[in-house]
Protein backbone atom coordinates (compact mmCIF):
# COMPACT_ATOMS: atom_id res chain seq x y z
CA UNK A 1 0.00 0.00 0.00
CA UNK A 2 1.33 3.41 -1.02
CA UNK A 3 0.90 6.63 0.97
CA UNK A 4 1.65 10.09 -0.41
CA UNK A 5 1.83 13.05 1.96
CA UNK A 6 0.92 16.27 0.19
CA UNK A 7 1.99 19.77 1.26
CA UNK A 8 0.69 22.82 -0.67
CA UNK A 9 3.37 25.52 -0.54
CA UNK A 10 3.54 29.25 -1.19
CA UNK A 11 6.83 30.82 -0.10
CA UNK A 12 7.47 28.26 2.63
CA UNK A 13 11.26 28.07 2.72
CA UNK A 14 11.22 28.69 6.48
CA UNK A 15 8.35 26.43 7.54
CA UNK A 16 8.93 23.54 5.12
CA UNK A 17 11.87 22.11 7.13
CA UNK A 18 9.66 22.11 10.25
CA UNK A 19 6.91 20.26 8.39
CA UNK A 20 9.28 17.70 6.88
CA UNK A 21 11.17 17.01 10.11
CA UNK A 22 8.53 14.82 11.76
CA UNK A 23 7.32 12.75 8.83
CA UNK A 24 6.92 9.13 9.99
CA UNK A 25 9.36 6.75 8.34
CA UNK A 26 7.23 3.66 8.89
CA UNK A 27 3.52 2.96 9.30
CA UNK A 28 1.89 -0.43 9.78
CA UNK A 29 0.45 -1.86 6.56
CA UNK A 30 1.99 0.95 4.50
CA UNK A 31 4.73 -0.29 2.16
CA UNK A 32 5.75 3.03 0.57
CA UNK A 33 5.69 6.53 2.09
CA UNK A 34 6.40 9.42 -0.30
CA UNK A 35 6.18 13.20 0.04
CA UNK A 36 4.93 15.73 -2.46
CA UNK A 37 4.80 19.51 -2.44
CA UNK A 38 2.48 21.58 -4.62
CA UNK A 39 4.37 24.80 -5.25
CA UNK A 40 1.82 27.52 -5.97
CA UNK A 41 4.23 29.91 -7.68
CA UNK A 42 6.62 30.55 -4.79
CA UNK A 43 9.05 33.43 -5.26
CA UNK A 44 11.47 32.37 -2.51
CA UNK A 45 13.65 29.25 -2.24
CA UNK A 46 10.85 26.79 -1.50
CA UNK A 47 11.79 24.54 -4.45
CA UNK A 48 15.49 24.51 -3.52
CA UNK A 49 14.68 23.74 0.12
CA UNK A 50 12.33 20.94 -0.94
CA UNK A 51 15.08 19.36 -3.04
CA UNK A 52 17.55 19.63 -0.16
CA UNK A 53 15.02 17.88 2.09
CA UNK A 54 14.63 15.07 -0.43
CA UNK A 55 10.96 15.68 -1.15
CA UNK A 56 9.93 12.80 -3.43
CA UNK A 57 7.69 14.71 -5.85
CA UNK A 58 7.44 18.41 -6.73
CA UNK A 59 4.45 19.81 -8.64
CA UNK A 60 5.02 23.40 -9.71
CA UNK A 61 2.41 25.94 -10.83
CA UNK A 62 3.65 28.57 -13.28
CA UNK A 63 1.44 31.18 -11.57
CA UNK A 64 -0.54 31.47 -8.35
CA UNK A 65 -3.70 29.34 -8.63
CA UNK A 66 -4.93 29.33 -5.02
CA UNK A 67 -5.39 26.49 -2.58
CA UNK A 68 -8.26 24.64 -4.28
CA UNK A 69 -6.24 24.22 -7.49
CA UNK A 70 -3.20 23.15 -5.46
CA UNK A 71 -5.27 20.41 -3.84
CA UNK A 72 -6.68 19.36 -7.21
CA UNK A 73 -3.18 19.22 -8.72
CA UNK A 74 -2.00 17.03 -5.86
CA UNK A 75 -5.10 14.86 -6.14
CA UNK A 76 -4.44 14.16 -9.83
CA UNK A 77 -0.71 13.64 -9.32
CA UNK A 78 -1.31 11.21 -6.44
CA UNK A 79 -3.63 9.12 -8.62
CA UNK A 80 -1.09 9.23 -11.43
CA UNK A 81 1.61 7.96 -9.04
CA UNK A 82 -0.60 5.10 -7.89
CA UNK A 83 -1.28 6.32 -4.34
CA UNK A 84 -3.69 4.25 -2.26
CA UNK A 85 -3.95 7.01 0.37
CA UNK A 86 -3.32 10.75 0.13
CA UNK A 87 -2.71 12.79 3.28
CA UNK A 88 -3.13 16.53 2.87
CA UNK A 89 -1.80 19.01 5.40
CA UNK A 90 -1.31 22.73 5.86
CA UNK A 91 1.90 24.47 4.89
CA UNK A 92 2.42 26.43 8.11
CA UNK A 93 3.20 23.44 10.37
CA UNK A 94 -0.09 23.73 12.26
CA UNK A 95 -0.70 19.97 12.26
CA UNK A 96 1.73 17.54 13.98
CA UNK A 97 2.86 14.73 11.68
CA UNK A 98 2.83 12.23 14.54
CA UNK A 99 -0.92 11.83 13.94
CA UNK A 100 -0.52 10.54 10.37
CA UNK A 101 -0.64 6.84 11.43
CA UNK A 102 -3.89 7.52 13.31
CA UNK A 103 -5.24 9.49 10.35
CA UNK A 104 -4.72 6.70 7.81
CA UNK A 105 -5.69 3.81 10.11
CA UNK A 106 -9.48 3.93 9.44
CA UNK A 107 -8.78 3.81 5.69
CA UNK A 108 -6.37 0.89 6.04
CA UNK A 109 -8.98 -0.97 8.11
CA UNK A 110 -11.71 -0.23 5.52
CA UNK A 111 -13.73 1.75 8.07
CA UNK A 112 -13.70 5.05 6.16
CA UNK A 113 -12.78 6.61 2.84
CA UNK A 114 -12.07 10.07 4.25
CA UNK A 115 -10.59 10.86 7.68
CA UNK A 116 -10.63 14.44 9.00
CA UNK A 117 -8.68 15.62 12.01
CA UNK A 118 -10.50 17.30 14.87
CA UNK A 119 -8.36 20.11 16.28
CA UNK A 120 -10.65 20.42 19.32
CA UNK A 121 -10.86 24.17 18.70
CA UNK A 122 -12.32 24.88 22.14
CA UNK A 123 -8.98 23.87 23.65
CA UNK A 124 -6.72 25.86 21.30
CA UNK A 125 -5.20 28.61 23.44
CA UNK A 126 -4.25 31.02 20.65
CA UNK A 127 -7.84 31.06 19.28
CA UNK A 128 -9.86 34.02 20.53
CA UNK A 129 -13.32 33.37 22.05
CA UNK A 130 -15.04 34.85 19.02
CA UNK A 131 -13.01 32.66 16.67
CA UNK A 132 -13.86 29.57 18.73
CA UNK A 133 -17.54 30.51 18.62
CA UNK A 134 -17.59 30.96 14.87
CA UNK A 135 -15.63 27.73 14.35
CA UNK A 136 -18.32 25.93 16.36
CA UNK A 137 -21.16 27.74 14.58
CA UNK A 138 -19.75 27.08 11.14
CA UNK A 139 -19.05 23.40 11.79
CA UNK A 140 -22.57 23.01 13.20
CA UNK A 141 -24.06 24.52 10.04
CA UNK A 142 -22.01 22.24 7.77
CA UNK A 143 -22.97 19.20 9.84
CA UNK A 144 -26.64 20.15 9.57
CA UNK A 145 -26.54 20.63 5.81
CA UNK A 146 -24.35 17.61 5.02
CA UNK A 147 -25.93 15.16 7.48
CA UNK A 148 -22.48 14.28 8.80
CA UNK A 149 -20.99 14.31 12.29
CA UNK A 150 -17.61 15.88 11.44
CA UNK A 151 -16.57 17.92 14.52
CA UNK A 152 -14.05 20.17 12.73
CA UNK A 153 -15.29 20.76 9.19
CA UNK A 154 -12.62 23.29 8.21
CA UNK A 155 -9.60 21.23 9.25
CA UNK A 156 -7.18 20.75 6.37
CA UNK A 157 -5.34 17.78 7.88
CA UNK A 158 -7.08 14.90 6.12
CA UNK A 159 -6.56 11.48 4.61
CA UNK A 160 -8.27 10.37 1.40
CA UNK A 161 -8.56 6.87 0.00
CA UNK A 162 -7.95 6.23 -3.69
CA UNK A 163 -11.67 5.64 -4.20
CA UNK A 164 -12.57 9.01 -2.69
CA UNK A 165 -9.95 10.78 -4.81
CA UNK A 166 -11.53 9.30 -7.93
CA UNK A 167 -15.03 10.39 -6.92
CA UNK A 168 -14.37 13.90 -5.59
CA UNK A 169 -14.43 16.78 -8.09
CA UNK A 170 -13.45 20.02 -6.40
CA UNK A 171 -15.09 23.10 -7.91
CA UNK A 172 -14.99 25.71 -5.10
CA UNK A 173 -12.58 28.56 -5.78
CA UNK A 174 -11.97 29.54 -2.16
CA UNK A 175 -11.42 26.37 -0.12
CA UNK A 176 -11.94 22.73 -0.96
CA UNK A 177 -12.61 21.52 2.61
CA UNK A 178 -16.35 22.23 2.66
CA UNK A 179 -16.79 21.15 -0.94
CA UNK A 180 -15.36 17.69 -0.26
CA UNK A 181 -17.54 17.12 2.84
CA UNK A 182 -20.78 17.93 1.00
CA UNK A 183 -19.69 15.80 -1.95
CA UNK A 184 -18.75 12.93 0.33
CA UNK A 185 -22.23 13.02 1.87
CA UNK A 186 -23.90 13.16 -1.57
CA UNK A 187 -21.78 10.27 -2.88
CA UNK A 188 -22.11 8.17 0.28
CA UNK A 189 -18.41 8.21 1.11
CA UNK A 190 -17.79 7.24 4.74
CA UNK A 191 -16.13 9.97 6.85
CA UNK A 192 -14.47 9.53 10.23
CA UNK A 193 -12.61 11.92 12.53
CA UNK A 194 -9.68 11.64 14.93
CA UNK A 195 -8.82 14.03 17.75
CA UNK A 196 -5.52 15.89 17.53
CA UNK A 197 -3.72 18.82 19.12
CA UNK A 198 -2.09 21.54 17.04
CA UNK A 199 1.30 23.21 17.00
CA UNK A 200 1.74 26.89 17.77
CA UNK A 201 1.09 29.20 14.79
CA UNK A 202 4.13 30.19 12.74
CA UNK A 203 2.37 33.06 10.94
CA UNK A 204 -1.03 34.54 10.09
CA UNK A 205 -3.26 32.88 7.53
CA UNK A 206 -2.80 33.98 3.91
CA UNK A 207 -6.05 32.47 2.69
CA UNK A 208 -8.26 35.17 4.21
CA UNK A 209 -7.74 38.58 5.86
CA UNK A 210 -10.31 38.19 8.63
CA UNK A 211 -12.76 35.68 10.05
CA UNK A 212 -15.62 37.71 8.51
CA UNK A 213 -14.15 37.33 5.04
CA UNK A 214 -13.67 33.63 5.68
CA UNK A 215 -17.29 33.23 6.81
CA UNK A 216 -18.67 35.18 3.87
CA UNK A 217 -16.71 33.29 1.22
CA UNK A 218 -17.29 29.94 2.89
CA UNK A 219 -21.04 30.57 3.11
CA UNK A 220 -21.24 31.42 -0.59
CA UNK A 221 -19.28 28.31 -1.53
CA UNK A 222 -21.32 26.12 0.80
CA UNK A 223 -24.56 27.38 -0.77
CA UNK A 224 -23.27 26.71 -4.29
CA UNK A 225 -21.99 23.22 -3.56
CA UNK A 226 -25.01 22.21 -1.50
CA UNK A 227 -27.38 23.45 -4.20
CA UNK A 228 -25.55 21.24 -6.72
CA UNK A 229 -26.35 18.09 -4.78
CA UNK A 230 -29.55 18.93 -2.89
CA UNK A 231 -31.45 21.74 -4.65
CA UNK A 232 -34.79 20.61 -3.19
CA UNK A 233 -33.91 21.63 0.37
CA UNK A 234 -32.39 24.95 -0.70
CA UNK A 235 -35.34 26.10 -2.79
CA UNK A 236 -37.88 24.66 -0.37
CA UNK A 237 -36.41 26.87 2.35
CA UNK A 238 -36.41 29.88 0.01
CA UNK A 239 -39.98 29.43 -1.20
CA UNK A 240 -41.63 28.41 2.10
CA UNK A 241 -41.81 31.91 3.69
CA UNK A 242 -43.51 33.31 0.59
CA UNK A 243 -46.01 30.44 0.54
CA UNK A 244 -46.84 31.07 4.19
CA UNK A 245 -47.32 34.79 3.62
CA UNK A 246 -49.53 34.02 0.60
CA UNK A 247 -51.72 31.68 2.69
CA UNK A 248 -52.08 34.20 5.54
CA UNK A 249 -52.99 37.12 3.30
CA UNK A 250 -55.33 35.19 1.03
CA UNK A 251 -57.19 33.89 4.10
CA UNK A 252 -57.36 37.47 5.41
CA UNK A 253 -58.80 38.66 2.12
CA UNK A 254 -61.39 35.85 1.97
CA UNK A 255 -62.44 36.50 5.54
CA UNK A 256 -63.19 40.20 5.00
CA UNK A 257 -64.74 39.46 1.62
CA UNK A 258 -67.13 36.99 3.24
CA UNK A 259 -68.10 39.59 5.86
CA UNK A 260 -68.87 42.33 3.40
CA UNK A 261 -68.45 41.33 -0.26
CA UNK A 262 -69.69 44.69 -1.52
CA UNK A 263 -67.74 47.32 0.41
CA UNK A 264 -64.79 45.59 2.11
CA UNK A 265 -62.64 43.64 -0.29
CA UNK A 266 -59.20 44.38 1.18
CA UNK A 267 -57.67 44.51 -2.28
CA UNK A 268 -54.20 45.17 -0.82
CA UNK A 269 -54.25 41.72 0.83
CA UNK A 270 -55.13 40.12 -2.46
CA UNK A 271 -52.34 41.93 -4.31
CA UNK A 272 -49.72 41.09 -1.66
CA UNK A 273 -50.78 37.46 -1.55
CA UNK A 274 -50.42 37.04 -5.31
CA UNK A 275 -47.02 38.77 -5.32
CA UNK A 276 -45.80 36.26 -2.70
CA UNK A 277 -47.31 33.37 -4.63
CA UNK A 278 -45.56 34.51 -7.81
CA UNK A 279 -42.19 34.64 -6.02
CA UNK A 280 -42.77 31.19 -4.47
CA UNK A 281 -43.67 29.69 -7.85
CA UNK A 282 -40.53 31.20 -9.39
CA UNK A 283 -38.43 29.52 -6.69
CA UNK A 284 -40.16 26.22 -7.49
CA UNK A 285 -39.39 26.71 -11.19
CA UNK A 286 -35.76 27.38 -10.32
CA UNK A 287 -35.72 24.23 -8.20
CA UNK A 288 -36.98 22.13 -11.14
CA UNK A 289 -34.30 23.60 -13.43
CA UNK A 290 -31.56 23.20 -10.81
CA UNK A 291 -32.68 19.64 -10.07
CA UNK A 292 -32.39 18.73 -13.75
CA UNK A 293 -28.93 20.28 -13.81
CA UNK A 294 -27.97 18.30 -10.66
CA UNK A 295 -29.13 15.03 -12.23
CA UNK A 296 -27.18 15.82 -15.39
CA UNK A 297 -24.12 16.62 -13.27
CA UNK A 298 -24.41 13.23 -11.58
CA UNK A 299 -24.41 11.47 -14.96
CA UNK A 300 -21.36 13.49 -16.02
CA UNK A 301 -19.56 12.69 -12.74
CA UNK A 302 -20.32 8.98 -13.12
CA UNK A 303 -18.78 9.07 -16.57
CA UNK A 304 -15.85 11.13 -15.29
CA UNK A 305 -15.25 8.59 -12.49
CA UNK A 306 -14.80 5.70 -14.92
CA UNK A 307 -12.76 7.85 -17.28
CA UNK A 308 -10.36 8.84 -14.49
CA UNK A 309 -10.19 5.29 -13.16
CA UNK A 310 -9.21 3.85 -16.54
CA UNK A 311 -6.81 6.71 -17.28
CA UNK A 312 -4.90 6.55 -13.99
CA UNK A 313 -4.80 2.74 -13.96
CA UNK A 314 -3.09 2.85 -17.35
CA UNK A 315 -0.71 5.54 -16.06
CA UNK A 316 0.31 3.40 -13.08
CA UNK A 317 0.90 0.35 -15.29
N, C-alpha and C positions, 0 to 999 in steps of 0.2 A: 504494500500500500504506500502511495506517494503523497506526501504533504508539502505544500508550497505556502510559505509565509510571505504575505504581500504587505509592502509598506509604501503608500503614496508619499511622495516627497516634493517639497517646494522650498528650495534654499535651506536644506537641513544638514549642512556640513558639521554643525556643532552638535545636534541632537542625534544624528544617525549612529555615531559610535555608542551612545548610551543605549539606544534601541537594540543594536546588534550584539551588545555585550552579553546579554542574558538569554540568548536563544538556546533552547534545549538541544543537546546533541543526540539524545536518544529518547524515544517514546515507545511504549509497548504497542506492538502490532503495527508500527509504522516502520517500513523498510528504508524509505528515502525521505530525508528532510532537506528541502532547498529553500533559498530565500530569493525574493524578487522585489525590486523597487520600481515604482512607476514615477519617473521624473517628469513633473509637470512644468517643464521649461524653467528649470533652476538657472539662476545667473551666478551662483557661487560655485564652490568646488564639490558639490554633492556627488557628482558622477565620479570624480577622482577619489573621493573618500570611500565611496561604495566599492570601487575596484580594489582599493587598499584593504578593505575589510572582507574581501573575497565574497561579495554578494554574488549568488549563482546566476541570476538573470537581471538584466537592466532593460526596461522599456522606457524609451525617451519620446516625449512629445516635442514637436518642433515649435509649439507655442502653448501658452497657458490655456488649458481646456477645462479647468475646474475639477472638483473632487468626483462628481458623478461619472465623468468621462474617464478619470484615472481608475476608478473602480471597474468600469466596463472594460477598459484596456487590460487590466489585470485578470479579470474574469475570462476574457477570450484567450489570453496568453496561457493561463493556467490549464484551460481545456486543451489547448494546442500542445502543451508539454505533458499531457496525460496525468494531471493531478487528480487524485481521488478525493482530496480535501484541500480547501483553500481557507487559510486563516487571514483575515484582514485586520489591520490595527492602525492606530493613529500614528502620525509622524512626530509627535512632540513628546514621546516617551511617557504618556499618561498611563498606559496599561502595562502592568508587569508581565513579562514573558513567562514567568514561572507557572502561570495559569493555563498555558497552551495545552498541556496534557489533559487537564480537566475539561478544557473547551472542546477538544476533539473526541473525547471519550464517548459521549452519547452517539456520535456519528459512527464510530468504530463498532459500537455495540448495537447498531441498527435501531436505536431508540429515537433518533431525530435526524432531520436533514439539514436543519439550521440550528445553531447554538449561539445565543446572544448573552454576553456578560452583563451582570447586574452590578453596577458600581455602588449600590446602596447609597444613593445620593444624600439621604438624610444624615449619613455619618461622615460625609466629606467636609472637613474643617474649613477648607478655603472657599467653599460655596456659601454665598450670602443667603440669608433666610428667604429673600424674595426669589432668588434663583432656585433654591430647593423647592419652593412652593410651585413655581412654574414648571419645573421638571416633573413634579408629581402630577400637576394638572394636565400637562401635555401627554404624559404617558397614560393617564387615565382615559383621556379622550381617544387616543389611538387604540387602547385595549377595547374600549366600547365599540368603536367603529369596525375593528378588525376581528372581533370575537376571539381574541387571544388573551393569554395571561402573562404577557411579557412585562416584567417589572420595570425595565429600563429600555424604553423603545428607541432612544436616541444614542445608545451606546454603539460605538464603531468597532469594538473588539468582538469579532464574530468568526464563526467557523461555518463553512458551507460545504455540503457534500457535492459530488460531481453531478448528481441528479438535479439538485437545486440550481446549480450553475447553468445547466442546460435549459431549465424551465424559466428562470428569472430573466426579464427583459427590462432593464432600468431605463426609464424615460424622464424622470425628474431632473431638472437642471440645477437644483440647489443642493440637495442631499439625497443620497440613495437609501438611507436607513429606513425611512418611513415607507418609501416605495416598495422595498423588498418585503416588509412585514405584511402590507396589504395584499401584495401579490401571493405571498406564501399562504395566507388565509384563503384567497380565492382559488388557489391551485391545490389546496389540501396538502401542503407541505408541513410536516411536523416540526414545531419549534420548541426548544427547551432553553432554559436559562441556568447559569451558574453564578454564584455570588463571588465577587472579587473585591479587593481594595485597590485604590489607585495610587500612583506616584504623585509627588508634588509637581505642580505645573512648572514648566520650563519657560513658558511665554504665554501671551494672550492669544486667543483664537484668531485666525485669519479668515475664517469662513464667514463670520458675521461681525458687525461692529458693536451690536448690543443685543441683549436678550429680546428686546421688542422687535428688532429686525428679524431675528431668528424665528420668533413666534409667527410673525406675519408671513414670511416666506414659507415656513413649514406648513402653516394652515392652508395656504393657497395650493401647495403641492399635494397635501393630503386630500383636499377636496377634489382635485383633478384625478388623482390616482383612484380614489374611492369611487368616484363617478364612473370610471372606466369599467369597474368590476361589479358595482352594485348601484346602478342608476335608479332603481326603484325606490330605495330608501331615501336617497338624496331628494328626488323630486316629489316624493310623498310628503317629506317634511316641509318642502317649500310650498307645496300647493295646499296643505291642510289648513293653515290659518285663514287663507282666502275662502276656502269652502265653509269654514265655520262662520266667518263673518257674513257670507252670502246667506247661510241658513238663518242666522239671527235676524238679519235685516228683512229677509223675505217674509219670515214669520211675523215680524213687527208690522210690515205693510199689510199683510193679509188680515191681521187682527183689527187694525184700524179701519180697513176697508169693509170688514164684516160689520163693524159697529155703525158706520155711517158711509155707505157706498156712494152717496151723492156729493157730500161736502168735504169729507176727510179722507183723502186718498194717500196722503203721505208719499208724494211722488219722489221726494229725495231718498227715501228708504229703498224704493224700487230701483232708482238709478244706481245707488251705491251697491246694492246687492248684485246687480247685473255686471257692474264693473269688476267686482270681486270674482264673480263666476267666470268672467272672460279671462282674467289673469290665471285662475286655477286651471281652466281648460288649456290655456297656453302651456302651463307647466306640464300638464299631462301629455300634450303633444310633443313637447321636448323630451319627456321621458321615453315615449315610444320611439322617437328617432334615436336617442342615445342608447336605448336598449338594443336596437338593431345594429348600431355601430359596435356595441360591446360584444354582441354575438359574432359579428364579423371579425372583430379583433381576436376572439377566442379561436376561430377557425384558422386565422393567419398564424397565431402563436403555436397552435398544434402543428401546423406545417413547418414553421420555423424550428420547432423542437426537433423534429425528425431530420430536417436539413442540417442543423448544427451537429446532431449526434453522428450522422453519417460522415460529415465533413471532418470533425475532430477525431473520429475513430481512424479515418484514413491517414490523417496527419500523424497520429501516434505511431501507426504501423510503419 
